[in-house]
Amino acid sequence: MKFRTKLFIIQGFSIVGMVIIANAEVPCAAKTQDGIRIGSKAQEIQVNSSFSGKACVISEYSILYRGDSRKTDEIFKNGFTLKDASYEELTKIKTQQAWEDMLGVYSGGFTDNGVSTALTMDTAETYTSLDCVYVIDSKGLTPISVEATVNYYNQNTQNLGDEVLFIKNIPNSKIMGCKQKNSGTLIKNPYYQSY
C-alpha cells in the first residue's frame, strides 16, 4: 500500500505535524453522463510479470469509444494492439515510482503507453480523420480512468475525466463496430462477441 504524508496545522497554532494518509482511504472519482452514473474503483492491476500497481478502473460503464484512422477491416480483424514501444515500456515497470511516472501522476501529463479510448464519442472523434468511431464493449476488460487515477494518487476525487486507457490489447471480439459520425449508423464487426 502506498502512503503519502500531508502537512496540517492544528487549530491555528503554529505547530505543524505530519499525518499519514493511505491511498486506499481515498475513493476514485465518479460522474453522471447522459443520466448514467459512471464510477471507478481502486483496483490492483497486473502491469507485467513482476509488478502490479493500483489504478482507478471504470467499474459501472461498458461502452467506450476510440478514434483511429486505420481501415475498418484491419481493426475488426486484429483489434487494438499495444505498439511495440508501449509494450517494451510497460515491461520495464518494476517499482511504484515507475508506475506513477508512466501514469503521469506528478507531471500532469500522460505518457503514450497503452491503448487510449474515451468515455464519449465526441472526444474520440477528435482522434480520427475517418467518418467513424470504434465502439468498444469493455466488459471483462480493465479500463483505467487516467484522470481519476492521477487524482487518486494526488488525494483528489473531483474528476473522472474522459480518457480511458488499456495497458493490454483490446481483442477484436470486444469491438462492437464502427459508428459513423454523421449518420450514427453502426457498421457491425463480424468478430464481436457479447458476453
PLY file of the C-alpha trace (Angstrom):
ply
format ascii 1.0
element vertex 195
property float x
property float y
property float z
element edge 194
property int vertex1
property int vertex2
end_header
0.00 0.00 0.00
1.34 3.43 -0.93
1.42 6.09 1.79
1.62 9.85 1.44
2.41 12.47 4.07
0.35 15.61 4.47
1.08 18.75 6.48
-1.57 20.17 8.74
-1.97 23.00 11.27
-3.89 22.33 14.48
-6.49 24.99 15.38
-4.44 27.93 14.17
-1.39 27.12 16.29
1.99 27.28 14.63
2.56 23.62 15.45
2.96 21.69 12.21
2.70 17.92 12.27
2.66 15.03 9.89
-0.25 12.70 9.27
-0.08 9.52 7.21
-2.87 9.05 4.67
-3.31 5.72 2.90
-4.40 5.84 -0.75
-6.95 3.13 -0.03
-8.94 5.67 2.02
-9.36 7.98 -0.97
-12.19 6.89 -3.29
-11.86 7.04 -7.05
-13.96 9.60 -8.90
-17.38 9.12 -10.48
-19.69 11.26 -12.59
-23.09 11.19 -14.24
-23.22 11.19 -18.01
-26.44 11.07 -20.04
-28.31 10.07 -16.89
-25.97 7.14 -16.22
-23.63 7.07 -13.24
-20.10 6.21 -14.32
-17.90 5.18 -11.45
-14.37 3.99 -10.94
-12.80 1.99 -8.16
-9.24 1.48 -6.98
-8.02 -1.87 -8.24
-4.69 -3.67 -8.29
-3.62 -4.26 -11.90
-1.02 -6.72 -13.13
1.19 -4.41 -15.21
3.72 -7.07 -16.20
5.01 -10.40 -14.88
6.82 -8.83 -11.92
4.81 -5.74 -10.96
1.24 -4.80 -10.13
0.02 -1.30 -9.27
-3.17 0.44 -8.26
-5.31 2.38 -10.71
-8.90 3.66 -10.88
-10.77 1.23 -13.11
-14.09 2.11 -14.74
-16.50 -0.15 -12.91
-20.01 0.82 -13.91
-19.87 1.52 -17.64
-19.25 -0.82 -20.53
-19.28 1.20 -23.77
-16.13 3.12 -24.73
-15.03 4.82 -27.95
-11.79 5.09 -29.92
-10.90 7.29 -32.85
-8.47 5.54 -35.18
-7.62 6.30 -38.80
-6.71 2.75 -39.80
-9.00 0.78 -42.10
-12.07 -0.78 -40.50
-11.26 -4.25 -41.87
-7.83 -4.14 -40.22
-9.24 -3.13 -36.81
-12.08 -5.67 -36.98
-9.59 -8.43 -37.81
-6.76 -7.53 -35.39
-8.32 -5.43 -32.63
-6.30 -2.69 -30.95
-2.82 -3.86 -30.03
-0.12 -2.18 -27.98
2.68 -0.64 -30.02
6.00 -2.43 -29.57
7.42 0.63 -27.80
4.47 0.73 -25.37
4.78 -2.97 -24.62
8.51 -2.59 -24.01
8.00 0.38 -21.65
5.31 -1.46 -19.68
7.58 -4.48 -19.20
10.24 -2.17 -17.70
7.99 -1.01 -14.85
9.32 -2.61 -11.67
8.57 -0.02 -8.97
5.64 2.04 -7.72
7.51 5.21 -8.72
7.91 3.97 -12.32
4.19 3.09 -12.43
3.18 6.55 -11.21
5.60 8.19 -13.66
4.05 6.20 -16.53
0.59 7.36 -15.46
1.80 10.96 -15.31
0.75 11.32 -11.68
3.12 14.17 -10.84
3.88 15.58 -14.28
0.23 16.32 -15.04
0.60 14.57 -18.39
0.24 11.01 -19.53
2.86 9.06 -21.43
1.84 7.35 -24.67
1.87 3.78 -23.39
-1.23 1.68 -23.84
-4.37 1.88 -25.96
-6.30 5.09 -25.36
-10.10 5.26 -25.53
-12.76 7.72 -24.37
-15.99 7.75 -22.41
-17.68 9.86 -25.11
-17.91 9.62 -28.86
-17.32 13.39 -29.13
-13.89 13.05 -27.54
-12.96 10.02 -29.67
-13.99 11.82 -32.88
-11.12 14.28 -32.48
-8.60 11.45 -32.94
-9.65 10.23 -36.38
-9.89 11.55 -39.91
-12.34 8.78 -40.84
-16.12 9.11 -40.76
-16.47 6.58 -37.96
-15.51 5.96 -34.35
-14.94 2.47 -32.97
-17.31 1.27 -30.25
-15.79 -0.99 -27.60
-17.57 -3.26 -25.14
-15.26 -3.05 -22.11
-16.99 -5.73 -20.00
-14.39 -8.20 -18.77
-11.51 -5.84 -19.61
-9.60 -3.43 -17.33
-10.29 0.15 -18.46
-8.20 2.64 -16.45
-9.57 6.15 -15.98
-6.43 8.23 -16.48
-7.62 11.42 -14.79
-9.29 9.61 -11.89
-6.08 7.63 -11.28
-3.92 10.75 -11.32
-6.38 12.40 -8.93
-6.45 9.30 -6.73
-2.68 9.42 -6.22
-2.89 13.17 -5.58
-5.65 12.77 -2.93
-8.29 14.36 -5.18
-11.64 12.76 -6.06
-13.20 15.56 -8.10
-12.92 14.41 -11.69
-13.31 11.14 -13.55
-12.17 12.60 -16.89
-12.85 11.32 -20.40
-9.64 9.44 -21.21
-9.70 5.71 -20.54
-6.57 3.62 -21.01
-5.90 -0.07 -21.57
-2.43 -1.44 -20.82
-3.29 -4.70 -22.58
-4.52 -5.35 -26.11
-8.22 -4.85 -26.86
-9.19 -8.02 -28.76
-11.27 -7.78 -31.92
-14.04 -9.74 -30.16
-14.64 -6.70 -27.89
-15.09 -4.20 -30.74
-18.80 -3.89 -31.45
-18.30 -1.95 -34.65
-17.60 1.46 -36.11
-20.22 4.19 -35.60
-20.47 6.69 -38.44
-20.11 10.26 -37.19
-22.69 11.86 -39.48
-25.46 9.27 -39.66
-24.93 7.44 -36.35
-25.12 4.12 -38.23
-23.13 1.28 -36.66
-21.05 -0.79 -39.07
-21.07 -4.11 -37.19
-17.89 -6.03 -36.52
-18.40 -9.68 -37.58
-15.87 -10.81 -34.93
-17.63 -9.15 -31.98
-18.79 -11.49 -29.21
-21.11 -10.23 -26.46
-20.64 -11.90 -23.09
0 1
1 2
2 3
3 4
4 5
5 6
6 7
7 8
8 9
9 10
10 11
11 12
12 13
13 14
14 15
15 16
16 17
17 18
18 19
19 20
20 21
21 22
22 23
23 24
24 25
25 26
26 27
27 28
28 29
29 30
30 31
31 32
32 33
33 34
34 35
35 36
36 37
37 38
38 39
39 40
40 41
41 42
42 43
43 44
44 45
45 46
46 47
47 48
48 49
49 50
50 51
51 52
52 53
53 54
54 55
55 56
56 57
57 58
58 59
59 60
60 61
61 62
62 63
63 64
64 65
65 66
66 67
67 68
68 69
69 70
70 71
71 72
72 73
73 74
74 75
75 76
76 77
77 78
78 79
79 80
80 81
81 82
82 83
83 84
84 85
85 86
86 87
87 88
88 89
89 90
90 91
91 92
92 93
93 94
94 95
95 96
96 97
97 98
98 99
99 100
100 101
101 102
102 103
103 104
104 105
105 106
106 107
107 108
108 109
109 110
110 111
111 112
112 113
113 114
114 115
115 116
116 117
117 118
118 119
119 120
120 121
121 122
122 123
123 124
124 125
125 126
126 127
127 128
128 129
129 130
130 131
131 132
132 133
133 134
134 135
135 136
136 137
137 138
138 139
139 140
140 141
141 142
142 143
143 144
144 145
145 146
146 147
147 148
148 149
149 150
150 151
151 152
152 153
153 154
154 155
155 156
156 157
157 158
158 159
159 160
160 161
161 162
162 163
163 164
164 165
165 166
166 167
167 168
168 169
169 170
170 171
171 172
172 173
173 174
174 175
175 176
176 177
177 178
178 179
179 180
180 181
181 182
182 183
183 184
184 185
185 186
186 187
187 188
188 189
189 190
190 191
191 192
192 193
193 194
